[in-house]
């Protein structure tokens, strides 16, 4: 099927997350998986795990949040799980007094977020947590950093994409062109609702829209609480799905400061404490390490 062969990122999303509620930036998520498919899988997984490694120096631990965040882990596809992130934060807290989430993520799944938010709320009672956006904190990534104390953003970073969507793909015509017919034998009126072999019914679309609306309300409420503002202000000023530059995000209160990770560490640590400039290049180093492995 030529469409799938030429659109691997889109195909993977449709296969893995069809009809699942996603809090991600669609364009950046597709770009992420298109990039993954351009490299040797084992080499990518090795580099991805290296980029995720938590480091600690001079009472500061850096937890790297890279790739898609989901309810499951798949390093070969650049996906880290909410459980892994929780474990990384817990480990970091044993190594340092302050924990910084260093973020570059296109977002993730709604599923798993509620449990992670519960963990983070409890963790903040005993752990000094804040965030630095190195490249992107899109959607689910912003959802979680909004709960993680102060947010610093690199000058070229982007944040936001506050919203939720479900993607349904109707591949009936493509299957017909391939000479394949699909038939369900089912029990339960809605058992096969939302399947990819037919268009959505009005009833199915309304059901999925209701689910999206519920998740969006949770997202907006969480951001409002994390940023100490109102739901109305989040809806009016935080973009309703758009990404903001660091400068624009600072202007509306989506982040607290702009600077490199090195600058941010110097800002939050007492004078005389050493700095960790090498960690500001985590994502760039990750990309560079993959360059020689492109297919």
C-alpha positions in Angstrom: 0.0 0.0 0.0 1.9 3.1 -1.3 0.2 5.5 1.1 1.4 3.6 4.2 4.9 3.1 2.7 5.3 6.9 2.0 3.6 8.1 5.2 5.1 5.9 7.9 4.6 8.4 10.7 0.9 8.8 9.9 0.5 5.1 9.4 2.0 4.3 12.8 -0.2 6.9 14.5 -3.4 5.5 12.9 -2.4 1.9 13.7 -1.3 2.5 17.3 -3.6 5.3 18.4 -6.7 5.1 16.2 -9.7 6.4 18.2 -7.5 7.1 21.2 -7.6 10.5 22.8 -4.3 12.3 22.1 -2.9 15.4 23.8 -0.2 16.0 21.2 0.6 18.5 18.4 -0.5 16.6 15.3 2.2 18.1 13.0 5.0 17.6 15.5 3.9 14.1 16.3 3.9 13.1 12.7 7.4 14.7 12.3 8.6 12.7 15.3 7.5 9.3 13.9 8.7 10.2 10.3 12.1 10.9 11.8 12.1 7.7 13.8 11.4 5.7 10.6 14.4 7.3 8.9 16.9 5.6 11.2 18.1 2.1 12.1 15.7 1.0 14.8 18.3 -0.4 17.2 20.6 2.5 16.8 17.7 4.9 17.4 16.5 3.0 20.5 20.1 3.2 21.9 20.4 6.9 21.3 16.9 7.5 22.6 17.6 5.7 25.9 20.9 7.7 26.2 19.1 10.9 25.7 16.6 10.0 28.5 19.3 9.3 31.0 18.9 11.2 34.3 22.0 13.0 35.5 22.8 14.7 38.8 25.5 17.3 39.7 25.9 19.9 42.4 22.5 19.2 44.0 20.6 19.4 40.7 19.2 16.4 38.9 18.1 16.7 35.3 15.2 14.4 34.2 15.1 14.4 30.4 11.6 14.2 28.9 12.1 13.4 25.2 9.8 12.0 22.5 6.2 11.0 22.8 4.8 10.3 26.3 2.3 7.5 26.6 0.8 4.9 28.7 3.3 2.4 27.4 7.0 2.5 26.5 8.6 1.8 23.1 12.2 3.1 22.8 12.4 1.9 19.2 9.6 4.4 18.4 10.8 7.2 20.7 8.1 6.7 23.2 8.6 7.0 27.0 5.9 6.0 29.4 4.3 8.0 32.2 5.5 5.3 34.6 9.0 5.6 33.4 8.9 9.4 33.9 7.6 8.9 37.4 10.4 6.4 38.2 13.0 8.9 36.8 11.7 11.6 39.0 11.7 9.4 42.1 15.2 8.3 41.3 16.4 11.9 40.7 15.0 12.9 44.1 17.4 10.5 45.8 20.4 12.0 43.9 19.8 15.7 44.4 17.9 18.5 46.2 16.3 19.9 43.1 14.8 18.2 40.1 14.5 19.9 36.7 12.4 18.3 33.9 14.2 19.0 30.7 11.6 18.8 28.0 11.4 18.2 24.3 8.2 16.4 23.4 5.4 16.6 20.8 2.9 15.5 23.5 1.3 12.1 24.2 -1.7 10.2 25.2 -4.5 11.2 27.5 -4.5 7.7 28.9 -2.0 7.6 31.7 -2.0 11.3 32.4 -4.4 11.2 35.4 -2.3 8.7 37.2 0.9 10.7 36.5 -0.8 13.9 37.7 -1.6 12.1 41.0 2.0 11.0 41.4 3.3 14.4 40.6 1.0 16.1 43.0 2.2 13.8 45.8 5.9 14.1 44.7 5.9 17.9 44.9 5.2 17.7 48.6 8.7 16.4 49.2 10.6 17.1 46.0 11.6 20.5 44.6 10.5 20.2 41.0 10.7 22.7 38.1 10.8 22.5 34.3 13.0 23.7 31.4 11.7 23.5 27.9 14.6 22.9 25.6 12.8 22.7 22.3 9.0 21.8 22.5 6.6 21.3 25.4 3.5 20.5 23.3 0.1 19.4 24.6 0.6 16.6 27.1 4.2 17.8 27.7 2.8 21.2 28.6 0.0 19.6 30.6 2.6 18.0 32.9 5.2 20.9 33.0 2.3 23.3 34.0 2.1 21.2 37.2 5.8 21.0 37.8 6.5 24.4 39.4 8.4 27.1 37.7 8.8 26.8 33.9 11.8 28.2 32.1 12.0 28.1 28.3 15.0 28.3 25.9 14.8 31.4 23.7 13.9 29.3 20.6 11.5 26.9 22.5 7.8 26.5 21.8 5.1 25.6 24.3 1.3 25.1 24.3 -0.9 23.1 21.9 -3.5 22.9 24.7 -6.1 20.6 23.2 -7.2 17.0 22.7 -8.2 15.1 19.6 -9.2 11.7 18.4 -8.2 10.6 14.9 -10.5 8.3 12.9 -9.3 7.0 9.5 -11.7 5.4 7.1 -9.7 3.1 4.9 -12.6 1.4 3.2 -11.8 2.7 -0.3 -8.1 1.8 0.0 -9.1 -1.7 1.1 -11.5 -1.9 -1.9 -8.7 -0.9 -4.3 -6.6 -3.8 -2.8 -9.5 -6.2 -3.3 -10.0 -6.7 0.4 -13.5 -6.9 2.0 -13.9 -6.7 5.7 -16.9 -8.0 7.6 -17.6 -8.0 11.4 -19.7 -10.7 13.1 -20.6 -9.0 16.4 -22.7 -9.0 19.5 -23.3 -5.7 21.3 -24.8 -2.7 19.4 -21.7 -0.5 19.6 -19.0 -3.2 19.7 -17.4 -2.3 16.3 -18.2 1.4 16.6 -15.4 3.6 15.2 -13.7 0.8 13.2 -11.5 2.0 10.3 -13.4 0.1 7.6 -16.4 2.5 7.4 -17.3 6.1 8.0 -18.2 7.2 11.5 -21.9 7.3 12.2 -23.4 10.5 13.6 -23.9 8.7 16.9 -20.3 7.4 17.0 -18.9 10.9 16.2 -21.0 12.4 19.0 -19.7 9.8 21.5 -16.1 10.4 20.5 -16.6 14.2 20.6 -18.0 13.9 24.1 -14.9 12.0 25.2 -12.6 14.6 23.7 -14.5 17.4 25.4 -14.2 15.7 28.8 -10.4 15.3 28.4 -10.1 18.9 27.2 -11.9 20.2 30.2 -9.5 18.2 32.4 -6.5 19.6 30.5 -7.7 23.2 30.8 -8.5 22.8 34.5 -5.1 21.2 35.2 -3.2 24.0 33.4 -5.3 26.7 35.2 -4.5 25.2 38.6 -0.8 24.7 37.7 -0.4 28.2 36.4 -2.5 29.8 39.2 -5.0 31.3 36.9 -8.6 30.7 35.8 -10.0 28.3 33.3 -11.4 31.3 31.4 -8.0 32.8 31.1 -6.5 29.6 29.8 -9.2 29.4 27.2 -8.9 33.1 26.2 -5.1 33.6 26.4 -3.3 30.2 26.1 -3.9 29.6 22.4 -6.7 26.9 22.3 -4.4 24.5 20.6 -1.7 26.8 19.1 1.9 26.7 19.9 3.5 29.8 21.4 7.1 31.1 21.1 9.0 31.5 24.3 8.5 35.2 24.1 4.8 35.1 23.5 4.4 32.4 26.2 6.1 34.6 28.7 3.8 37.5 27.9 0.6 35.5 28.6 2.0 33.7 31.7 2.5 30.2 30.2 6.2 30.2 31.3 8.0 32.2 34.0 11.4 32.9 32.4 13.5 32.6 29.2 17.0 31.3 29.1 19.2 28.3 28.6 19.2 25.4 30.9 22.6 26.5 32.2 21.2 30.0 32.9 18.2 28.5 34.7 20.4 26.3 36.9 22.5 29.3 37.9 19.3 31.2 38.7 17.8 28.7 41.0 21.0 27.6 42.8 23.0 29.6 45.4 25.9 31.5 44.1 29.1 29.6 43.8 27.4 26.3 42.8 28.8 24.8 39.7 26.8 24.8 36.4 25.8 22.1 34.0 26.2 23.6 30.6 26.6 20.2 28.9 23.0 19.3 29.7 21.6 22.2 27.7 22.7 20.4 24.6 20.9 17.1 25.3 18.5 17.2 22.4 21.0 18.5 19.9 23.5 15.8 21.0 20.7 13.2 20.6 20.0 14.4 17.0 23.7 14.6 16.1 24.3 11.0 17.4 21.6 9.8 15.0 22.8 11.6 11.9 25.3 8.9 10.8 22.7 6.2 11.2 20.1 7.5 8.7 18.9 5.0 6.2 
